Amino acid sequence: MTKFIDAHPMKPFTADELNKLQKAQPDEFGVTHHDILFSEKDNKIYCVLDGPNAEAIEKHHTKAGIKCDWIHEVKSTRG
């Protein structure tokens, strides 16, 4: 699966909700959370996701009512 990183506002999510999302099964777009980095102080989330393509990542966020600031395909040294 391809890895992506994106950024968007944290609100309306809480840290507890993000922890639940981290453990969620793949959604209908084939997207799973590899890691979620966040700053409540800066109202910012950085999602590291596995998904088939950037369009699936965008649909995943749109379903949650979130518009990403940006989405980038990335590679990881972890494989």
Biopython code that builds the backbone (N, CA, C, O; Angstrom):
import numpy as np
from Bio.PDB.StructureBuilder import StructureBuilder

atoms = [
    (1, "MET", "N", (0.853, -1.178, 0.000)),
    (1, "MET", "CA", (0.000, 0.000, 0.000)),
    (1, "MET", "C", (0.899, 1.241, 0.000)),
    (1, "MET", "O", (1.982, 1.240, 0.586)),
    (2, "THR", "N", (0.440, 2.270, -0.651)),
    (2, "THR", "CA", (1.188, 3.522, -0.750)),
    (2, "THR", "C", (0.993, 4.352, 0.514)),
    (2, "THR", "O", (-0.097, 4.358, 1.087)),
    (3, "LYS", "N", (2.031, 5.049, 0.951)),
    (3, "LYS", "CA", (1.955, 5.919, 2.133)),
    (3, "LYS", "C", (1.746, 7.363, 1.706)),
    (3, "LYS", "O", (2.269, 7.813, 0.687)),
    (4, "PHE", "N", (0.971, 8.074, 2.510)),
    (4, "PHE", "CA", (0.693, 9.485, 2.292)),
    (4, "PHE", "C", (0.807, 10.213, 3.617)),
    (4, "PHE", "O", (0.615, 9.621, 4.679)),
    (5, "ILE", "N", (1.119, 11.492, 3.550)),
    (5, "ILE", "CA", (1.060, 12.364, 4.721)),
    (5, "ILE", "C", (0.208, 13.564, 4.333)),
    (5, "ILE", "O", (0.293, 14.074, 3.216)),
    (6, "ASP", "N", (-0.614, 14.000, 5.280)),
    (6, "ASP", "CA", (-1.440, 15.181, 5.027)),
    (6, "ASP", "C", (-1.500, 16.031, 6.279)),
    (6, "ASP", "O", (-1.106, 15.597, 7.362)),
    (7, "ALA", "N", (-1.993, 17.236, 6.121)),
    (7, "ALA", "CA", (-2.156, 18.155, 7.249)),
    (7, "ALA", "C", (-3.529, 18.796, 7.162)),
    (7, "ALA", "O", (-4.038, 19.081, 6.078)),
    (8, "HIS", "N", (-4.113, 19.016, 8.331)),
    (8, "HIS", "CA", (-5.409, 19.699, 8.402)),
    (8, "HIS", "C", (-5.654, 20.147, 9.844)),
    (8, "HIS", "O", (-4.940, 19.723, 10.752)),
    (9, "PRO", "N", (-6.661, 21.005, 10.062)),
    (9, "PRO", "CA", (-6.963, 21.441, 11.424)),
    (9, "PRO", "C", (-7.353, 20.264, 12.321)),
    (9, "PRO", "O", (-7.935, 19.284, 11.854)),
    (10, "MET", "N", (-7.033, 20.366, 13.594)),
    (10, "MET", "CA", (-7.384, 19.323, 14.554)),
    (10, "MET", "C", (-8.863, 19.365, 14.915)),
    (10, "MET", "O", (-9.511, 18.323, 15.018)),
    (11, "LYS", "N", (-9.392, 20.561, 15.107)),
    (11, "LYS", "CA", (-10.805, 20.667, 15.477)),
    (11, "LYS", "C", (-11.655, 20.122, 14.348)),
    (11, "LYS", "O", (-11.388, 20.448, 13.191)),
    (12, "PRO", "N", (-12.647, 19.323, 14.616)),
    (12, "PRO", "CA", (-13.326, 19.094, 15.892)),
    (12, "PRO", "C", (-12.850, 17.865, 16.658)),
    (12, "PRO", "O", (-13.520, 17.459, 17.608)),
    (13, "PHE", "N", (-11.723, 17.252, 16.289)),
    (13, "PHE", "CA", (-11.280, 16.012, 16.917)),
    (13, "PHE", "C", (-10.633, 16.252, 18.280)),
    (13, "PHE", "O", (-10.045, 17.304, 18.534)),
    (14, "THR", "N", (-10.757, 15.251, 19.144)),
    (14, "THR", "CA", (-10.068, 15.253, 20.434)),
    (14, "THR", "C", (-8.951, 14.208, 20.371)),
    (14, "THR", "O", (-8.921, 13.374, 19.466)),
    (15, "ALA", "N", (-8.049, 14.260, 21.325)),
    (15, "ALA", "CA", (-6.966, 13.279, 21.381)),
    (15, "ALA", "C", (-7.530, 11.865, 21.520)),
    (15, "ALA", "O", (-7.002, 10.933, 20.912)),
    (16, "ASP", "N", (-8.595, 11.688, 22.311)),
    (16, "ASP", "CA", (-9.211, 10.367, 22.474)),
    (16, "ASP", "C", (-9.778, 9.852, 21.153)),
    (16, "ASP", "O", (-9.633, 8.673, 20.831)),
    (17, "GLU", "N", (-10.417, 10.727, 20.396)),
    (17, "GLU", "CA", (-10.961, 10.319, 19.095)),
    (17, "GLU", "C", (-9.841, 9.914, 18.138)),
    (17, "GLU", "O", (-9.988, 8.960, 17.375)),
    (18, "LEU", "N", (-8.732, 10.634, 18.179)),
    (18, "LEU", "CA", (-7.601, 10.293, 17.315)),
    (18, "LEU", "C", (-7.022, 8.928, 17.679)),
    (18, "LEU", "O", (-6.624, 8.167, 16.797)),
    (19, "ASN", "N", (-6.973, 8.615, 18.971)),
    (19, "ASN", "CA", (-6.495, 7.299, 19.401)),
    (19, "ASN", "C", (-7.389, 6.188, 18.857)),
    (19, "ASN", "O", (-6.891, 5.135, 18.458)),
    (20, "LYS", "N", (-8.694, 6.410, 18.838)),
    (20, "LYS", "CA", (-9.626, 5.421, 18.281)),
    (20, "LYS", "C", (-9.430, 5.284, 16.776)),
    (20, "LYS", "O", (-9.442, 4.173, 16.246)),
    (21, "LEU", "N", (-9.250, 6.402, 16.090)),
    (21, "LEU", "CA", (-9.028, 6.361, 14.644)),
    (21, "LEU", "C", (-7.764, 5.583, 14.302)),
    (21, "LEU", "O", (-7.718, 4.867, 13.302)),
    (22, "GLN", "N", (-6.746, 5.725, 15.132)),
    (22, "GLN", "CA", (-5.468, 5.048, 14.901)),
    (22, "GLN", "C", (-5.651, 3.534, 14.834)),
    (22, "GLN", "O", (-4.925, 2.851, 14.111)),
    (23, "LYS", "N", (-6.611, 3.014, 15.581)),
    (23, "LYS", "CA", (-6.828, 1.568, 15.673)),
    (23, "LYS", "C", (-7.895, 1.057, 14.712)),
    (23, "LYS", "O", (-8.175, -0.141, 14.690)),
    (24, "ALA", "N", (-8.489, 1.929, 13.926)),
    (24, "ALA", "CA", (-9.603, 1.553, 13.050)),
    (24, "ALA", "C", (-9.152, 0.661, 11.896)),
    (24, "ALA", "O", (-8.015, 0.743, 11.431)),
    (25, "GLN", "N", (-10.059, -0.178, 11.457)),
    (25, "GLN", "CA", (-9.849, -1.023, 10.279)),
    (25, "GLN", "C", (-9.876, -0.160, 9.023)),
    (25, "GLN", "O", (-10.349, 0.976, 9.073)),
    (26, "PRO", "N", (-9.380, -0.670, 7.898)),
    (26, "PRO", "CA", (-9.454, 0.103, 6.647)),
    (26, "PRO", "C", (-10.894, 0.512, 6.341)),
    (26, "PRO", "O", (-11.824, -0.271, 6.541)),
    (27, "ASP", "N", (-11.072, 1.734, 5.859)),
    (27, "ASP", "CA", (-12.416, 2.200, 5.517)),
    (27, "ASP", "C", (-12.789, 1.759, 4.103)),
    (27, "ASP", "O", (-12.048, 1.018, 3.458)),
    (28, "GLU", "N", (-13.945, 2.223, 3.630)),
    (28, "GLU", "CA", (-14.427, 1.812, 2.307)),
    (28, "GLU", "C", (-13.558, 2.324, 1.162)),
    (28, "GLU", "O", (-13.707, 1.884, 0.022)),
    (29, "PHE", "N", (-12.646, 3.257, 1.465)),
    (29, "PHE", "CA", (-11.727, 3.778, 0.453)),
    (29, "PHE", "C", (-10.379, 3.051, 0.495)),
    (29, "PHE", "O", (-9.486, 3.348, -0.298)),
    (30, "GLY", "N", (-10.237, 2.092, 1.429)),
    (30, "GLY", "CA", (-8.990, 1.350, 1.566)),
    (30, "GLY", "C", (-7.922, 2.092, 2.341)),
    (30, "GLY", "O", (-6.737, 1.790, 2.206)),
    (31, "VAL", "N", (-8.326, 3.067, 3.156)),
    (31, "VAL", "CA", (-7.385, 3.924, 3.889)),
    (31, "VAL", "C", (-7.275, 3.471, 5.345)),
    (31, "VAL", "O", (-8.280, 3.208, 6.006)),
    (32, "THR", "N", (-6.039, 3.387, 5.830)),
    (32, "THR", "CA", (-5.782, 3.133, 7.249)),
    (32, "THR", "C", (-4.777, 4.158, 7.766)),
    (32, "THR", "O", (-3.974, 4.703, 7.008)),
    (33, "HIS", "N", (-4.840, 4.406, 9.073)),
    (33, "HIS", "CA", (-3.911, 5.344, 9.709)),
    (33, "HIS", "C", (-2.648, 4.605, 10.129)),
    (33, "HIS", "O", (-2.707, 3.667, 10.924)),
    (34, "HIS", "N", (-1.534, 5.016, 9.610)),
    (34, "HIS", "CA", (-0.236, 4.476, 10.011)),
    (34, "HIS", "C", (0.229, 5.191, 11.286)),
    (34, "HIS", "O", (0.762, 4.563, 12.202)),
    (35, "ASP", "N", (0.023, 6.495, 11.329)),
    (35, "ASP", "CA", (0.372, 7.299, 12.502)),
    (35, "ASP", "C", (-0.404, 8.609, 12.426)),
    (35, "ASP", "O", (-0.718, 9.093, 11.338)),
    (36, "ILE", "N", (-0.707, 9.176, 13.583)),
    (36, "ILE", "CA", (-1.375, 10.478, 13.651)),
    (36, "ILE", "C", (-0.576, 11.345, 14.613)),
    (36, "ILE", "O", (-0.461, 11.029, 15.797)),
    (37, "LEU", "N", (-0.033, 12.422, 14.106)),
    (37, "LEU", "CA", (0.723, 13.384, 14.916)),
    (37, "LEU", "C", (-0.139, 14.629, 15.058)),
    (37, "LEU", "O", (-0.746, 15.078, 14.086)),
    (38, "PHE", "N", (-0.198, 15.190, 16.261)),
    (38, "PHE", "CA", (-1.085, 16.340, 16.438)),
    (38, "PHE", "C", (-0.562, 17.316, 17.468)),
    (38, "PHE", "O", (0.232, 16.976, 18.345)),
    (39, "SER", "N", (-1.039, 18.551, 17.330)),
    (39, "SER", "CA", (-0.743, 19.611, 18.287)),
    (39, "SER", "C", (-2.051, 20.323, 18.607)),
    (39, "SER", "O", (-2.595, 21.051, 17.777)),
    (40, "GLU", "N", (-2.549, 20.103, 19.822)),
    (40, "GLU", "CA", (-3.765, 20.808, 20.234)),
    (40, "GLU", "C", (-3.506, 22.312, 20.288)),
    (40, "GLU", "O", (-4.372, 23.112, 19.933)),
    (41, "LYS", "N", (-2.317, 22.688, 20.732)),
    (41, "LYS", "CA", (-1.956, 24.109, 20.842)),
    (41, "LYS", "C", (-2.025, 24.808, 19.488)),
    (41, "LYS", "O", (-2.511, 25.934, 19.385)),
    (42, "ASP", "N", (-1.534, 24.132, 18.450)),
    (42, "ASP", "CA", (-1.507, 24.726, 17.108)),
    (42, "ASP", "C", (-2.715, 24.348, 16.256)),
    (42, "ASP", "O", (-2.813, 24.770, 15.104)),
    (43, "ASN", "N", (-3.650, 23.544, 16.819)),
    (43, "ASN", "CA", (-4.837, 23.093, 16.084)),
    (43, "ASN", "C", (-4.442, 22.447, 14.753)),
    (43, "ASN", "O", (-4.976, 22.798, 13.700)),
    (44, "LYS", "N", (-3.496, 21.497, 14.813)),
    (44, "LYS", "CA", (-2.994, 20.887, 13.578)),
    (44, "LYS", "C", (-2.821, 19.384, 13.762)),
    (44, "LYS", "O", (-2.337, 18.913, 14.792)),
    (45, "ILE", "N", (-3.234, 18.642, 12.728)),
    (45, "ILE", "CA", (-3.027, 17.197, 12.664)),
    (45, "ILE", "C", (-2.207, 16.893, 11.422)),
    (45, "ILE", "O", (-2.414, 17.477, 10.359)),
    (46, "TYR", "N", (-1.270, 15.964, 11.583)),
    (46, "TYR", "CA", (-0.509, 15.412, 10.461)),
    (46, "TYR", "C", (-0.795, 13.913, 10.448)),
    (46, "TYR", "O", (-0.406, 13.193, 11.368)),
    (47, "CYS", "N", (-1.468, 13.451, 9.416)),
    (47, "CYS", "CA", (-1.812, 12.035, 9.296)),
    (47, "CYS", "C", (-0.815, 11.344, 8.379)),
    (47, "CYS", "O", (-0.508, 11.836, 7.293)),
    (48, "VAL", "N", (-0.314, 10.203, 8.825)),
    (48, "VAL", "CA", (0.469, 9.325, 7.965)),
    (48, "VAL", "C", (-0.446, 8.135, 7.683)),
    (48, "VAL", "O", (-0.814, 7.385, 8.587)),
    (49, "LEU", "N", (-0.799, 7.982, 6.420)),
    (49, "LEU", "CA", (-1.835, 7.033, 6.029)),
    (49, "LEU", "C", (-1.330, 6.044, 4.997)),
    (49, "LEU", "O", (-0.421, 6.342, 4.222)),
    (50, "ASP", "N", (-1.934, 4.862, 4.998)),
    (50, "ASP", "CA", (-1.754, 3.897, 3.923)),
    (50, "ASP", "C", (-3.033, 3.933, 3.098)),
    (50, "ASP", "O", (-4.135, 3.902, 3.646)),
    (51, "GLY", "N", (-2.885, 3.999, 1.790)),
    (51, "GLY", "CA", (-4.051, 4.032, 0.920)),
    (51, "GLY", "C", (-3.677, 3.765, -0.521)),
    (51, "GLY", "O", (-2.500, 3.797, -0.880)),
    (52, "PRO", "N", (-4.682, 3.500, -1.351)),
    (52, "PRO", "CA", (-4.402, 3.178, -2.749)),
    (52, "PRO", "C", (-3.933, 4.365, -3.585)),
    (52, "PRO", "O", (-3.148, 4.195, -4.518)),
    (53, "ASN", "N", (-4.415, 5.579, -3.251)),
    (53, "ASN", "CA", (-4.045, 6.770, -4.029)),
    (53, "ASN", "C", (-4.480, 8.024, -3.264)),
    (53, "ASN", "O", (-5.191, 7.935, -2.264)),
    (54, "ALA", "N", (-4.045, 9.190, -3.746)),
    (54, "ALA", "CA", (-4.360, 10.461, -3.073)),
    (54, "ALA", "C", (-5.857, 10.742, -3.083)),
    (54, "ALA", "O", (-6.379, 11.345, -2.145)),
    (55, "GLU", "N", (-6.552, 10.312, -4.132)),
    (55, "GLU", "CA", (-8.003, 10.524, -4.198)),
    (55, "GLU", "C", (-8.706, 9.798, -3.051)),
    (55, "GLU", "O", (-9.645, 10.336, -2.465)),
    (56, "ALA", "N", (-8.263, 8.586, -2.728)),
    (56, "ALA", "CA", (-8.845, 7.842, -1.610)),
    (56, "ALA", "C", (-8.586, 8.561, -0.291)),
    (56, "ALA", "O", (-9.457, 8.593, 0.579)),
    (57, "ILE", "N", (-7.403, 9.135, -0.136)),
    (57, "ILE", "CA", (-7.075, 9.889, 1.079)),
    (57, "ILE", "C", (-8.001, 11.098, 1.200)),
    (57, "ILE", "O", (-8.511, 11.391, 2.281)),
    (58, "GLU", "N", (-8.212, 11.793, 0.093)),
    (58, "GLU", "CA", (-9.102, 12.956, 0.101)),
    (58, "GLU", "C", (-10.533, 12.547, 0.446)),
    (58, "GLU", "O", (-11.185, 13.216, 1.247)),
    (59, "LYS", "N", (-11.026, 11.467, -0.138)),
    (59, "LYS", "CA", (-12.388, 10.989, 0.150)),
    (59, "LYS", "C", (-12.518, 10.583, 1.614)),
    (59, "LYS", "O", (-13.543, 10.846, 2.243)),
    (60, "HIS", "N", (-11.492, 9.950, 2.154)),
    (60, "HIS", "CA", (-11.466, 9.545, 3.563)),
    (60, "HIS", "C", (-11.692, 10.762, 4.465)),
    (60, "HIS", "O", (-12.477, 10.696, 5.411)),
    (61, "HIS", "N", (-11.013, 11.855, 4.178)),
    (61, "HIS", "CA", (-11.148, 13.064, 4.985)),
    (61, "HIS", "C", (-12.466, 13.787, 4.710)),
    (61, "HIS", "O", (-13.094, 14.302, 5.635)),
    (62, "THR", "N", (-12.885, 13.827, 3.458)),
    (62, "THR", "CA", (-14.149, 14.491, 3.107)),
    (62, "THR", "C", (-15.310, 13.847, 3.850)),
    (62, "THR", "O", (-16.212, 14.544, 4.315)),
    (63, "LYS", "N", (-15.295, 12.518, 3.965)),
    (63, "LYS", "CA", (-16.357, 11.810, 4.689)),
    (63, "LYS", "C", (-16.436, 12.278, 6.141)),
    (63, "LYS", "O", (-17.517, 12.307, 6.728)),
    (64, "ALA", "N", (-15.289, 12.644, 6.721)),
    (64, "ALA", "CA", (-15.248, 13.126, 8.109)),
    (64, "ALA", "C", (-15.485, 14.632, 8.204)),
    (64, "ALA", "O", (-15.434, 15.199, 9.296)),
    (65, "GLY", "N", (-15.746, 15.290, 7.059)),
    (65, "GLY", "CA", (-15.984, 16.730, 7.063)),
    (65, "GLY", "C", (-14.710, 17.548, 7.142)),
    (65, "GLY", "O", (-14.742, 18.707, 7.553)),
    (66, "ILE", "N", (-13.580, 16.954, 6.750)),
    (66, "ILE", "CA", (-12.276, 17.615, 6.844)),
    (66, "ILE", "C", (-11.742, 17.921, 5.454)),
    (66, "ILE", "O", (-11.811, 17.084, 4.554)),
    (67, "LYS", "N", (-11.209, 19.125, 5.285)),
    (67, "LYS", "CA", (-10.507, 19.489, 4.051)),
    (67, "LYS", "C", (-9.025, 19.591, 4.384)),
    (67, "LYS", "O", (-8.618, 20.384, 5.234)),
    (68, "CYS", "N", (-8.230, 18.783, 3.707)),
    (68, "CYS", "CA", (-6.785, 18.779, 3.951)),
    (68, "CYS", "C", (-6.136, 20.039, 3.396)),
    (68, "CYS", "O", (-6.523, 20.537, 2.339)),
    (69, "ASP", "N", (-5.148, 20.544, 4.120)),
    (69, "ASP", "CA", (-4.331, 21.652, 3.623)),
    (69, "ASP", "C", (-3.480, 21.174, 2.454)),
    (69, "ASP", "O", (-3.281, 21.895, 1.476)),
    (70, "TRP", "N", (-2.978, 19.933, 2.573)),
    (70, "TRP", "CA", (-2.190, 19.304, 1.509)),
    (70, "TRP", "C", (-2.124, 17.805, 1.749)),
    (70, "TRP", "O", (-2.312, 17.326, 2.867)),
    (71, "ILE", "N", (-1.851, 17.070, 0.665)),
    (71, "ILE", "CA", (-1.648, 15.617, 0.703)),
    (71, "ILE", "C", (-0.420, 15.325, -0.156)),
    (71, "ILE", "O", (-0.331, 15.780, -1.296)),
    (72, "HIS", "N", (0.533, 14.558, 0.401)),
    (72, "HIS", "CA", (1.736, 14.183, -0.348)),
    (72, "HIS", "C", (1.965, 12.681, -0.257)),
    (72, "HIS", "O", (1.835, 12.092, 0.816)),
    (73, "GLU", "N", (2.304, 12.068, -1.376)),
    (73, "GLU", "CA", (2.747, 10.678, -1.360)),
    (73, "GLU", "C", (4.177, 10.660, -0.823)),
    (73, "GLU", "O", (5.014, 11.466, -1.232)),
    (74, "VAL", "N", (4.450, 9.728, 0.102)),
    (74, "VAL", "CA", (5.769, 9.663, 0.733)),
    (74, "VAL", "C", (6.261, 8.219, 0.809)),
    (74, "VAL", "O", (5.500, 7.274, 0.599)),
    (75, "LYS", "N", (7.530, 8.074, 1.109)),
    (75, "LYS", "CA", (8.134, 6.771, 1.384)),
    (75, "LYS", "C", (8.678, 6.807, 2.805)),
    (75, "LYS", "O", (8.943, 7.875, 3.357)),
    (76, "SER", "N", (8.838, 5.629, 3.384)),
    (76, "SER", "CA", (9.327, 5.522, 4.752)),
    (76, "SER", "C", (10.581, 4.658, 4.800)),
    (76, "SER", "O", (10.720, 3.706, 4.032)),
    (77, "THR", "N", (11.478, 4.992, 5.693)),
    (77, "THR", "CA", (12.663, 4.164, 5.899)),
    (77, "THR", "C", (12.297, 2.864, 6.614)),
    (77, "THR", "O", (13.097, 1.929, 6.650)),
    (78, "ARG", "N", (11.093, 2.802, 7.183)),
    (78, "ARG", "CA", (10.627, 1.593, 7.870)),
    (78, "ARG", "C", (10.046, 0.570, 6.900)),
    (78, "ARG", "O", (9.764, -0.565, 7.284)),
    (79, "GLY", "N", (9.870, 0.964, 5.667)),
    (79, "GLY", "CA", (9.328, 0.042, 4.673)),
    (79, "GLY", "C", (7.883, 0.238, 4.387)),
    (79, "GLY", "O", (7.314, -0.480, 3.566)),
]
sb = StructureBuilder()
sb.init_structure("model")
sb.init_model(0)
sb.init_chain("A")
sb.init_seg("    ")
for serial, (resi, resn, name, xyz) in enumerate(atoms, 1):
    if name == "N":
        sb.init_residue(resn, " ", resi, " ")
    sb.init_atom(name, np.array(xyz, "f"), 0.0, 1.0, " ", f" {name:<3s}", serial, name[0])
structure = sb.get_structure()
